[in-house]
C-alpha cells in the first residue's frame, strides 16, 4: 500500500485548513489531487472510487461508510488501499512506499535500522497513528 498517499488523503482536510502553501504536504496533496483528476479523465478511476476518496478526504472514518462503499468497512478499507496503490503507481517517485522510504533515507541520512523500523511501521496496523512522547522518550 502507499502509506504516503493514504496519509495525504486521510488528512487532506487538516492539510488544507492549515493553508501553509509552502509545506511539502500541501504541495504533495495538490499533486495527488491532480493525478486523481487525470486518472479519472482517462477512465482509470471510477465514479465510486471518486466518491470514496471524497468521503475519506472530508475526514470521515470508514467505520461510518458501511452503506455506500461496499458490504462492510473491511471491504471499503481494502478498496481504499487498492485505490491508493493505483494512484501511487501512476504518480511514482516518493508517493510509493519504496520511493518514500528511499527519499527519507537520503533526506535524513537514516541508518538501515531506522529504515527497517520505518518500513515496519508503514506496514503495521498503527500506520496512521502518531506516536506520543512519554517521560521516557
Beta strands, then each sheet from edge to edge (+ up, - down):
end
